[in-house]
């Protein structure tokens, strides 16, 4: 069985942020309650995922220092 491959035209960050926006719009159209709160939590989680992905791609992210370099 062959794997289906899809070429993404937008970054993961953009796709996750768009998903968060769509979830938030759905939640805004609902009355207050547990289902609405769960959707808002999913939107917040998606926002956090996008920010983590952005942080991981940043040039400021440094690898852990080798123990031999500590204190030198």
PyMOL commands that set and color helices and strands:
alter all, ss='L'
color gray80, all
select helices_A, chain A and resi 12-28+34-57+67-69
alter helices_A, ss='H'
color red, helices_A
deselect
rebuild
show_as cartoon
